[in-house]
Amino acid sequence: MRILITGGAGFIGSHIADRFLREGWLVRIMDSLHPRVHPNGMPKHLAREAEFIPGDVLNRSDWERALEGVEVVSHQAAYQDYVPDYSQFMSTNVVGTALMFEVLAARKLPVARIVVASSQAVYGEGQYLCPQHARVLASPRRLQDLEKGLWEVTCPECGMPANPQLLEESYTNPLSPYGTSKYAQEITALKLANLLRIPCVALRYSITQGPRQSLFNQYSGIARIFTLRLLQGKPPVAFEDGLLQRDYVHVQDVVEANWLVTHDERVVGEAFNVGSGTPTTVLEYAHKLAAKMGKSVDPEVPGIYRLGDARHSVSSVEKLKRLGWRPRRTLDDVLEDFLSWVHGLGNLERYFSDTHQQLLNMDVLRMSHAH
């Protein structure tokens, strides 16, 4: 069996490649090696046994070469960043996916399964419960509230704070350009796959962490930013009041989810969350990371907020659990494996940059008037 992994030189894709190689599969990787993620070109972690095709998901001839002779497609390639490149999100994530199906249809290629990497970002502000008015499908938080440091989601009926619920697959409402593009990609993939009678499934990843995360890409997020600041003797900077809840999942648990849905017939036409199902506040994360690094530094909480951020975002993984998958690694495992990999990189000075200042300059980060 041969699998094509788009974005296979990247963080998640390269781990998926390793898993399938261990099982005796032939692995083909198509990756553009985008300089924002791979400034040094081909990464050292890429398995030598894998066939590599330099390619762009927006190039038809690249797709034609990559898709020839494969039984499974693992579509991990995506554009993700905090830079407001709205058209780039849509062209890479949506148009690139549609182009894949164009090639499959034109060449009548006998692909037996497509797995599309989606994101928890499709849920936007998420799902809440009001003690008086039951379920609340949250709208984006108002800018005037964020400017005042009023962080919590409130019930639109009574105005009282609502309680965050685990995100279930049945409701989507993306806020960010990235989340919107990933939801559009999901719809495109599942509908076109059904039209072409190709079994397809979408996996909505929570915040995936572990070895091989890009330390150059700002979208690598909290692990990258907090670790690099702590290594410089600086405190991590928590957004809002530091009590935002997030869901962190180990990359190996994500890999196992990909392995399962490649083989299970019950997943066809469906979307599944892949996360830990466990809420962790940003402050809890910062303290745990600092302790793992032997640093006695308290995080700063200056009242900075990021436009388009959800207040709380933690996925329910019950749907995927019913198929036999479960997250086997804890946040402690995530941090220990990530730090072990970082320490093996040697001199880290080239990764140091003031990410917060860069995002403030782009007006992605703002300061509340309450601080």
C-alpha positions as CSV (number, residue, x, y, z in Angstrom):
1,M,0.0,0.0,0.0
2,R,1.2,3.5,-0.8
3,I,0.1,6.7,1.0
4,L,0.6,10.2,-0.1
5,I,1.1,12.7,2.8
6,T,0.8,16.3,1.8
7,G,2.8,18.6,4.1
8,G,4.6,15.4,5.1
9,A,7.9,17.2,5.9
10,G,6.1,19.2,8.6
11,F,5.4,18.6,12.2
12,I,2.4,16.3,12.2
13,G,2.9,15.0,8.6
14,S,6.4,13.7,9.3
15,H,5.2,11.7,12.4
16,I,2.4,10.2,10.3
17,A,5.0,9.2,7.7
18,D,7.1,7.5,10.4
19,R,4.0,5.5,11.6
20,F,3.1,4.2,8.2
21,L,6.7,3.4,7.3
22,R,6.9,1.3,10.5
23,E,3.8,-0.7,9.3
24,G,5.5,-1.5,6.0
25,W,3.7,1.1,3.8
26,L,5.3,2.9,0.9
27,V,5.2,6.6,1.8
28,R,5.2,9.5,-0.6
29,I,5.5,13.0,0.7
30,M,4.5,16.2,-1.2
31,D,5.7,19.4,0.5
32,S,6.5,22.9,-0.7
33,L,9.0,23.4,2.2
34,H,7.6,26.9,2.8
35,P,10.5,29.1,4.1
36,R,8.4,30.4,7.0
37,V,8.2,26.8,8.3
38,H,11.4,25.3,6.8
39,P,13.9,28.2,6.4
40,N,16.7,25.6,6.2
41,G,15.1,23.5,3.5
42,M,14.7,19.8,3.9
43,P,14.4,19.0,7.6
44,K,16.7,16.4,9.1
45,H,13.9,14.5,10.7
46,L,12.4,13.5,7.4
47,A,12.6,9.7,7.0
48,R,15.0,8.7,4.2
49,E,12.8,5.8,3.2
50,A,10.0,8.1,2.2
51,E,9.7,9.3,-1.4
52,F,9.8,13.1,-1.6
53,I,8.1,15.2,-4.2
54,P,8.6,19.0,-4.0
55,G,5.2,20.3,-4.7
56,D,2.6,23.0,-4.1
57,V,-1.1,22.1,-3.6
58,L,-2.0,24.9,-6.0
59,N,-0.1,23.4,-8.8
60,R,-2.0,20.8,-10.9
61,S,1.1,19.1,-12.3
62,D,2.4,18.6,-8.8
63,W,-0.8,16.9,-7.8
64,E,-0.8,14.7,-10.9
65,R,2.7,13.4,-10.1
66,A,2.0,13.0,-6.4
67,L,-1.4,11.2,-6.8
68,E,-0.3,8.6,-9.3
69,G,-0.3,5.1,-7.9
70,V,-1.4,5.9,-4.3
71,E,-4.2,4.2,-2.4
72,V,-4.6,6.6,0.5
73,V,-4.2,10.4,0.7
74,S,-3.4,12.1,4.1
75,H,-4.0,15.7,3.3
76,Q,-2.0,17.5,6.1
77,A,-0.8,20.5,4.1
78,A,-2.2,23.8,5.2
79,Y,-1.5,27.5,5.4
80,Q,-1.7,28.8,9.0
81,D,-0.3,32.0,10.5
82,Y,-1.5,35.1,12.3
83,V,-0.5,37.3,9.4
84,P,-3.8,38.5,7.8
85,D,-3.2,36.8,4.5
86,Y,-6.9,36.1,4.0
87,S,-6.7,35.1,0.4
88,Q,-3.8,32.8,1.1
89,F,-5.8,30.9,3.7
90,M,-8.6,30.3,1.2
91,S,-6.4,29.5,-1.8
92,T,-4.1,27.0,-0.1
93,N,-6.6,25.3,2.2
94,V,-9.7,25.3,0.1
95,V,-8.7,25.8,-3.6
96,G,-5.8,23.4,-3.1
97,T,-8.1,20.7,-1.8
98,A,-10.6,21.3,-4.7
99,L,-7.7,21.0,-7.1
100,M,-6.8,17.6,-5.7
101,F,-10.3,16.3,-6.4
102,E,-10.2,17.8,-9.9
103,V,-7.1,15.7,-10.6
104,L,-8.6,12.6,-9.1
105,A,-11.7,13.0,-11.2
106,A,-9.9,13.8,-14.4
107,R,-7.5,10.9,-14.1
108,K,-10.0,8.5,-12.6
109,L,-7.5,7.5,-10.0
110,P,-8.5,4.6,-7.7
111,V,-7.9,6.2,-4.3
112,A,-9.5,4.2,-1.5
113,R,-9.4,6.7,1.4
114,I,-8.7,10.4,2.0
115,V,-8.0,11.8,5.4
116,V,-8.3,15.6,5.7
117,A,-6.6,17.5,8.5
118,S,-9.0,20.1,9.9
119,S,-8.9,22.1,13.1
120,Q,-10.7,22.9,16.4
121,A,-10.8,26.4,15.0
122,V,-14.0,25.5,13.1
123,Y,-15.9,25.9,16.4
124,G,-15.1,29.6,16.9
125,E,-16.2,31.0,20.2
126,G,-17.6,27.6,21.1
127,Q,-20.5,26.1,23.1
128,Y,-21.7,27.2,26.5
129,L,-24.4,26.5,29.0
130,C,-26.4,29.2,30.8
131,P,-27.9,28.1,34.2
132,Q,-31.2,29.8,33.2
133,H,-31.4,29.5,29.4
134,A,-29.7,26.2,28.7
135,R,-27.4,25.9,25.7
136,V,-25.7,29.0,24.3
137,L,-24.1,29.0,20.9
138,A,-21.7,31.8,21.5
139,S,-21.3,34.8,19.2
140,P,-17.9,36.5,18.9
141,R,-17.1,38.5,22.0
142,R,-17.6,42.3,21.5
143,L,-14.6,44.4,20.9
144,Q,-15.8,47.0,23.5
145,D,-15.9,44.3,26.1
146,L,-12.4,43.1,25.3
147,E,-11.2,46.7,25.5
148,K,-12.6,46.9,29.0
149,G,-11.1,43.6,30.1
150,L,-14.4,41.8,30.2
151,W,-13.3,38.4,29.0
152,E,-16.0,35.8,29.7
153,V,-18.7,34.8,27.3
154,T,-22.2,35.9,28.5
155,C,-25.6,34.6,27.8
156,P,-27.3,36.7,25.1
157,E,-30.7,36.4,27.0
158,C,-29.7,37.4,30.5
159,G,-26.2,38.8,30.2
160,M,-24.8,36.4,32.9
161,P,-21.5,34.5,32.4
162,A,-22.1,31.2,30.7
163,N,-20.2,28.0,31.5
164,P,-18.0,26.6,28.7
165,Q,-18.9,23.1,27.4
166,L,-16.7,20.5,25.6
167,L,-16.9,21.2,21.9
168,E,-19.0,18.6,20.1
169,E,-18.8,17.9,16.3
170,S,-22.4,18.8,15.7
171,Y,-22.0,22.6,15.8
172,T,-19.5,24.8,14.0
173,N,-19.1,28.6,13.8
174,P,-15.6,29.6,12.8
175,L,-14.4,33.1,13.8
176,S,-10.9,33.4,12.4
177,P,-9.8,33.4,8.7
178,Y,-7.9,30.2,9.4
179,G,-10.9,28.5,11.0
180,T,-13.2,29.7,8.2
181,S,-10.8,28.3,5.6
182,K,-10.6,24.9,7.4
183,Y,-14.3,24.5,7.7
184,A,-14.7,25.4,4.0
185,Q,-12.0,22.8,3.3
186,E,-13.9,20.2,5.3
187,I,-17.1,20.8,3.3
188,T,-15.2,20.8,0.0
189,A,-13.5,17.5,0.8
190,L,-16.5,15.6,2.2
191,K,-18.9,16.8,-0.5
192,L,-16.5,16.2,-3.5
193,A,-15.4,12.9,-2.1
194,N,-19.1,11.8,-1.8
195,L,-19.6,13.0,-5.4
196,L,-16.7,10.9,-6.6
197,R,-17.5,7.9,-4.4
198,I,-14.2,8.2,-2.5
199,P,-14.3,7.4,1.2
200,C,-13.2,10.5,3.1
201,V,-13.0,11.7,6.7
202,A,-12.0,14.9,8.4
203,L,-10.0,15.2,11.7
204,R,-10.4,18.3,13.8
205,Y,-7.1,18.7,15.7
206,S,-6.9,20.5,19.0
207,I,-3.6,22.3,19.8
208,T,-1.1,19.6,18.8
209,Q,2.3,19.6,20.4
210,G,5.5,17.6,20.6
211,P,8.8,17.1,18.9
212,R,9.4,18.8,15.5
213,Q,7.2,21.8,15.9
214,S,8.6,24.7,13.9
215,L,10.3,27.2,16.1
216,F,10.2,29.7,13.2
217,N,6.5,29.8,12.6
218,Q,4.5,32.2,14.9
219,Y,1.5,29.9,14.6
220,S,3.5,27.2,16.5
221,G,2.1,29.2,19.4
222,I,2.3,28.8,23.2
223,A,5.0,26.0,23.3
224,R,7.4,27.9,21.1
225,I,6.8,31.4,22.6
226,F,6.8,30.4,26.2
227,T,9.8,28.1,25.9
228,L,11.9,30.6,24.1
229,R,11.1,33.4,26.6
230,L,11.9,31.2,29.5
231,L,15.2,30.2,27.9
232,Q,16.1,33.9,27.7
233,G,15.2,34.4,31.4
234,K,12.0,36.3,30.5
235,P,8.5,35.5,31.9
236,P,5.9,34.0,29.6
237,V,3.1,36.5,28.7
238,A,-0.4,35.2,29.1
239,F,-3.2,36.7,27.1
240,E,-6.3,38.2,28.6
241,D,-6.4,37.2,32.3
242,G,-4.5,33.9,31.7
243,L,-7.6,31.9,32.5
244,L,-8.5,30.9,28.9
245,Q,-9.0,27.2,28.7
246,R,-7.2,25.2,26.0
247,D,-6.9,21.6,24.9
248,Y,-3.4,20.2,24.2
249,V,-2.9,16.9,22.5
250,H,0.4,15.0,21.9
251,V,1.3,14.6,18.3
252,Q,1.6,10.8,18.7
253,D,-2.1,10.6,19.8
254,V,-2.9,12.6,16.6
255,V,-0.9,10.1,14.6
256,E,-2.8,7.2,16.1
257,A,-6.1,8.9,15.2
258,N,-4.9,9.1,11.6
259,W,-3.9,5.5,11.6
260,L,-7.3,4.4,12.9
261,V,-9.4,6.4,10.4
262,T,-7.4,5.2,7.5
263,H,-8.7,1.7,8.2
264,D,-12.1,2.0,9.8
265,E,-15.1,2.0,7.6
266,R,-17.3,3.7,10.2
267,V,-15.6,7.0,9.8
268,V,-16.5,7.7,6.1
269,G,-18.2,11.0,5.5
270,E,-17.7,12.2,9.1
271,A,-15.7,14.7,11.1
272,F,-14.0,13.8,14.4
273,N,-12.4,15.8,17.1
274,V,-8.8,14.8,18.1
275,G,-7.8,16.3,21.4
276,S,-7.2,15.5,25.0
277,G,-10.7,16.5,26.2
278,T,-9.0,18.1,29.3
279,P,-9.1,21.8,29.9
280,T,-5.9,23.6,30.8
281,T,-5.7,27.3,31.5
282,V,-2.8,29.3,30.0
283,L,-1.5,30.1,33.5
284,E,-1.5,26.4,34.4
285,Y,0.4,25.7,31.2
286,A,2.9,28.4,31.9
287,H,3.6,27.3,35.5
288,K,3.9,23.6,34.4
289,L,6.3,24.4,31.6
290,A,8.4,26.7,33.8
291,A,8.7,23.9,36.4
292,K,9.7,21.4,33.8
293,M,12.5,23.8,32.7
294,G,13.6,24.5,36.3
295,K,12.6,28.2,36.1
296,S,11.0,30.0,39.0
297,V,9.4,32.7,36.8
298,D,5.8,33.8,37.2
299,P,4.0,34.6,33.9
300,E,3.0,38.2,33.1
301,V,-0.6,39.0,32.6
302,P,-0.7,42.5,31.1
303,G,-4.2,42.4,29.6
304,I,-3.2,41.7,26.0
305,Y,-5.8,40.0,23.8
306,R,-5.6,38.6,20.4
307,L,-8.4,39.4,17.9
308,G,-10.4,36.4,16.9
309,D,-9.3,34.2,19.8
310,A,-11.9,32.1,21.5
311,R,-12.2,32.4,25.3
312,H,-12.4,28.7,25.9
313,S,-11.8,25.9,23.5
314,V,-11.7,22.3,24.6
315,S,-12.9,19.4,22.5
316,S,-15.0,16.4,23.3
317,V,-13.4,13.3,22.0
318,E,-16.2,10.9,22.8
319,K,-17.1,10.3,19.2
320,L,-13.6,9.1,18.3
321,K,-13.4,7.1,21.6
322,R,-16.4,5.0,20.5
323,L,-14.2,3.7,17.6
324,G,-11.5,2.6,20.1
325,W,-9.1,5.6,20.1
326,R,-8.2,7.5,23.2
327,P,-5.6,10.1,24.1
328,R,-2.8,8.1,25.9
329,R,-0.4,10.9,26.7
330,T,-0.8,13.7,29.3
331,L,0.3,17.3,29.2
332,D,3.3,16.3,31.2
333,D,4.3,13.9,28.4
334,V,3.7,16.6,25.9
335,L,6.0,19.1,27.6
336,E,8.7,16.6,28.4
337,D,8.9,15.3,24.9
338,F,8.8,18.8,23.4
339,L,11.6,20.1,25.7
340,S,13.7,17.0,25.1
341,W,13.6,17.8,21.4
342,V,14.3,21.5,21.9
343,H,17.3,20.8,24.0
344,G,18.7,18.6,21.2
345,L,18.6,21.5,18.7
346,G,21.7,23.1,20.1
347,N,22.1,26.9,19.9
348,L,18.7,28.4,19.9
349,E,19.5,32.1,19.6
350,R,18.5,32.2,15.9
351,Y,14.9,31.3,17.0
352,F,14.7,34.3,19.4
353,S,12.4,37.0,18.3
354,D,9.9,39.4,19.9
355,T,6.8,37.6,18.6
356,H,4.5,39.7,20.8
357,Q,5.8,43.0,19.4
358,Q,5.5,41.7,15.9
359,L,1.9,40.8,16.4
360,L,1.2,44.2,18.1
361,N,2.7,45.9,15.1
362,M,0.3,44.0,12.9
363,D,-2.6,44.9,15.1
364,V,-3.3,41.3,15.8
365,L,-2.6,41.8,19.5
366,R,-4.2,44.6,21.4
367,M,-4.1,45.9,25.0
368,S,-7.3,46.3,27.0
369,H,-7.9,49.7,28.6
370,A,-8.4,48.0,32.0
371,H,-4.6,47.6,32.4
